[in-house]
Amino acid sequence: MQNEEIIEKINSFLAEEFEIDADKMLPDANLKETLDLDSLDYIDLVVVIESNFPFKVKPEDFINIVTFQDFYDYVISSSKKELV
């Protein structure tokens, strides 16, 4: 799967899960603020990631994720590690 396809897949499930317009999901937008995430939403986010991609998420993985681009990069790199 190409990076663009991964980003499209991420935007699709985020738009559906968090009921947000995809046009608000800009690479430099703040993930937490844009999706209005609280601690329970992070659990939902982990479940959605793990059901769509072949890797397990660790809570500490989210420490450095601030923007959508950070999130995209994390999912892309984690997905590719699992394929190796």
C-alpha positions as YAML, in Angstrom:
chain: A
units: angstrom
residues:
- id: 1
  name: MET
  ca: [0.00, 0.00, 0.00]
- id: 2
  name: GLN
  ca: [1.36, 3.40, -1.01]
- id: 3
  name: ASN
  ca: [1.64, 6.30, 1.46]
- id: 4
  name: GLU
  ca: [-1.16, 8.22, -0.28]
- id: 5
  name: GLU
  ca: [-3.47, 5.20, 0.02]
- id: 6
  name: ILE
  ca: [-2.66, 4.88, 3.72]
- id: 7
  name: ILE
  ca: [-3.43, 8.57, 4.29]
- id: 8
  name: GLU
  ca: [-6.73, 8.25, 2.40]
- id: 9
  name: LYS
  ca: [-7.64, 5.21, 4.49]
- id: 10
  name: ILE
  ca: [-6.76, 7.06, 7.72]
- id: 11
  name: ASN
  ca: [-8.81, 10.11, 6.73]
- id: 12
  name: SER
  ca: [-11.73, 7.91, 5.78]
- id: 13
  name: PHE
  ca: [-11.93, 6.06, 9.09]
- id: 14
  name: LEU
  ca: [-11.26, 9.21, 11.12]
- id: 15
  name: ALA
  ca: [-14.04, 11.07, 9.30]
- id: 16
  name: GLU
  ca: [-16.44, 8.20, 9.97]
- id: 17
  name: GLU
  ca: [-15.40, 7.43, 13.55]
- id: 18
  name: PHE
  ca: [-15.14, 11.04, 14.76]
- id: 19
  name: GLU
  ca: [-17.79, 12.54, 12.48]
- id: 20
  name: ILE
  ca: [-15.57, 15.23, 11.03]
- id: 21
  name: ASP
  ca: [-15.22, 16.60, 7.51]
- id: 22
  name: ALA
  ca: [-12.12, 15.29, 5.77]
- id: 23
  name: ASP
  ca: [-11.25, 18.82, 4.63]
- id: 24
  name: LYS
  ca: [-10.45, 19.71, 8.27]
- id: 25
  name: MET
  ca: [-7.81, 16.99, 8.41]
- id: 26
  name: LEU
  ca: [-4.87, 19.03, 7.17]
- id: 27
  name: PRO
  ca: [-1.32, 17.72, 7.66]
- id: 28
  name: ASP
  ca: [-0.36, 20.57, 10.00]
- id: 29
  name: ALA
  ca: [-3.65, 20.62, 11.94]
- id: 30
  name: ASN
  ca: [-3.56, 19.57, 15.59]
- id: 31
  name: LEU
  ca: [-4.92, 16.01, 15.81]
- id: 32
  name: LYS
  ca: [-6.29, 16.25, 19.36]
- id: 33
  name: GLU
  ca: [-7.99, 19.61, 18.86]
- id: 34
  name: THR
  ca: [-9.39, 18.88, 15.40]
- id: 35
  name: LEU
  ca: [-10.88, 15.55, 16.44]
- id: 36
  name: ASP
  ca: [-11.78, 16.88, 19.91]
- id: 37
  name: LEU
  ca: [-10.13, 13.85, 21.52]
- id: 38
  name: ASP
  ca: [-10.46, 12.97, 25.18]
- id: 39
  name: SER
  ca: [-8.97, 9.93, 26.92]
- id: 40
  name: LEU
  ca: [-11.83, 7.64, 25.86]
- id: 41
  name: ASP
  ca: [-11.53, 8.84, 22.26]
- id: 42
  name: TYR
  ca: [-7.89, 7.77, 22.25]
- id: 43
  name: ILE
  ca: [-9.04, 4.25, 23.09]
- id: 44
  name: ASP
  ca: [-11.45, 4.38, 20.16]
- id: 45
  name: LEU
  ca: [-8.64, 5.67, 17.96]
- id: 46
  name: VAL
  ca: [-6.39, 2.78, 18.97]
- id: 47
  name: VAL
  ca: [-9.15, 0.25, 18.24]
- id: 48
  name: VAL
  ca: [-9.77, 1.78, 14.82]
- id: 49
  name: ILE
  ca: [-6.05, 1.82, 13.98]
- id: 50
  name: GLU
  ca: [-5.57, -1.78, 15.04]
- id: 51
  name: SER
  ca: [-8.60, -2.94, 13.08]
- id: 52
  name: ASN
  ca: [-7.38, -1.22, 9.89]
- id: 53
  name: PHE
  ca: [-3.62, -1.80, 10.06]
- id: 54
  name: PRO
  ca: [-1.43, -4.80, 10.93]
- id: 55
  name: PHE
  ca: [0.25, -3.52, 14.10]
- id: 56
  name: LYS
  ca: [-0.43, -2.98, 17.79]
- id: 57
  name: VAL
  ca: [-0.44, 0.52, 19.22]
- id: 58
  name: LYS
  ca: [1.35, 1.32, 22.46]
- id: 59
  name: PRO
  ca: [0.12, 4.29, 24.53]
- id: 60
  name: GLU
  ca: [3.60, 5.81, 24.57]
- id: 61
  name: ASP
  ca: [3.47, 5.96, 20.76]
- id: 62
  name: PHE
  ca: [1.12, 8.95, 21.04]
- id: 63
  name: ILE
  ca: [3.54, 11.09, 23.06]
- id: 64
  name: ASN
  ca: [5.12, 12.66, 19.97]
- id: 65
  name: ILE
  ca: [1.99, 12.79, 17.81]
- id: 66
  name: VAL
  ca: [0.71, 16.34, 17.62]
- id: 67
  name: THR
  ca: [-0.38, 16.93, 14.03]
- id: 68
  name: PHE
  ca: [-2.16, 14.82, 11.43]
- id: 69
  name: GLN
  ca: [1.17, 14.53, 9.60]
- id: 70
  name: ASP
  ca: [2.75, 13.08, 12.76]
- id: 71
  name: PHE
  ca: [-0.11, 10.59, 12.90]
- id: 72
  name: TYR
  ca: [0.20, 9.70, 9.20]
- id: 73
  name: ASP
  ca: [3.96, 9.22, 9.57]
- id: 74
  name: TYR
  ca: [3.46, 7.01, 12.63]
- id: 75
  name: VAL
  ca: [0.91, 4.75, 10.91]
- id: 76
  name: ILE
  ca: [2.95, 4.57, 7.69]
- id: 77
  name: SER
  ca: [6.20, 3.68, 9.47]
- id: 78
  name: SER
  ca: [4.51, 1.21, 11.84]
- id: 79
  name: SER
  ca: [2.70, -0.50, 8.98]
- id: 80
  name: LYS
  ca: [5.89, -0.88, 6.99]
- id: 81
  name: LYS
  ca: [7.79, -2.29, 10.01]
- id: 82
  name: GLU
  ca: [5.20, -5.05, 10.24]
- id: 83
  name: LEU
  ca: [5.71, -5.96, 6.58]
- id: 84
  name: VAL
  ca: [9.46, -6.45, 7.00]
...
